[in-house]
Amino acid sequence: MTLPFTGIATFAKVPRYDPAEAPTPHVAILGIPTDEGATQHPGARYGPRAIREASTQFPYYKRGRGYYDPERDRPMLAELELRDAGDVEVVPTLFEENAKRIAEAVAGLLSRGVFPVCLGGDHSVTAAILPAFSDTPIHLVQIDAHMDFVDRLSGAPGTHASPMRRARELAHVRSLTQVGIRSIVSSAEDYAAAREQGNRIVTTEDVLERPGHDWWADLTGDAYLTLDIDAFDPAAAPGTGFAEPGGLQFRDVARLLTTLARRLRLRGMDLVEVNPYLDASRRTALLAARTILEVLSCVFDPPIPHP
């Protein structure tokens, strides 16, 4: 029997990814254990390990395959072929080399038609992931408490304060929708720069006042999702390096994911900034694992009919 405390802690206890496997699996988990872009609390480099360990609460093959969703009264991920591709072998302090390795690892999955789920790490990893999608014009969707749109932080262009600014410099990123924004640390100049580049900024209050709203109604095509765990309220996700009061709950984010998947074709995602050293309860990592499964359900399960 597959139990949380037995065996190797791959994500949801699924098999390891084999590039020679045929047929190709639908999805692979890829850890990116680096937090050298963090500007406050270190520790997100242990995020991939913590998320994997927490995900053993949801063993994918416990009773055959997938799960059962009682709220929607239907199977969940019953046909998904999910694998764990391990971690990118990062080299401490070598930012450019790590960015190259991250992009190559993601591109290797994409070349086989695999949907990559990247586990950060701090949010700077997103700027390294996105070049792997250079052959595909994408709408970038960010669910986050912070804009992460600083151009330079003390002269540094690659911290976790800047990945969305770097993303907007990529020719294949067609648009950026920033959802859940509520932090007071971004400057008026950052907001002005974001709006000048056409970013759509949706605050936490906007989300809560308009549940189920389609924030992407005028967009079509492919998309990439980057989800910072600090989009959630610190009561639900205390284990993150830059927690902001007044955040979202799981059901709020689940509704966002449902409308997003109805509108756009998600091609990949990352979930970042889980810091297990700031959460002895491990509920942040558990929330991260469950949120990933929710994203995959929105992408790979039959669409839920409109009410």
Secondary structure as GFF3:
##gff-version 3
##sequence-region A 1 307
A	DSSP	three_ten_helix	11	13	.	.	.	ID=ss1
A	DSSP	beta_strand	27	32	.	.	.	ID=ss2
A	DSSP	three_ten_helix	44	46	.	.	.	ID=ss3
A	DSSP	alpha_helix	47	55	.	.	.	ID=ss4
A	DSSP	beta_strand	67	69	.	.	.	ID=ss5
A	DSSP	beta_strand	74	76	.	.	.	ID=ss6
A	DSSP	beta_strand	82	87	.	.	.	ID=ss7
A	DSSP	alpha_helix	95	111	.	.	.	ID=ss8
A	DSSP	beta_strand	115	120	.	.	.	ID=ss9
A	DSSP	alpha_helix	125	129	.	.	.	ID=ss10
A	DSSP	three_ten_helix	130	133	.	.	.	ID=ss11
A	DSSP	beta_strand	138	143	.	.	.	ID=ss12
A	DSSP	alpha_helix	163	167	.	.	.	ID=ss13
A	DSSP	beta_strand	173	181	.	.	.	ID=ss14
A	DSSP	alpha_helix	188	196	.	.	.	ID=ss15
A	DSSP	beta_strand	200	203	.	.	.	ID=ss16
A	DSSP	alpha_helix	204	209	.	.	.	ID=ss17
A	DSSP	beta_strand	222	228	.	.	.	ID=ss18
A	DSSP	three_ten_helix	229	231	.	.	.	ID=ss19
A	DSSP	alpha_helix	250	263	.	.	.	ID=ss20
A	DSSP	beta_strand	265	272	.	.	.	ID=ss21
A	DSSP	three_ten_helix	276	278	.	.	.	ID=ss22
A	DSSP	alpha_helix	283	300	.	.	.	ID=ss23
###
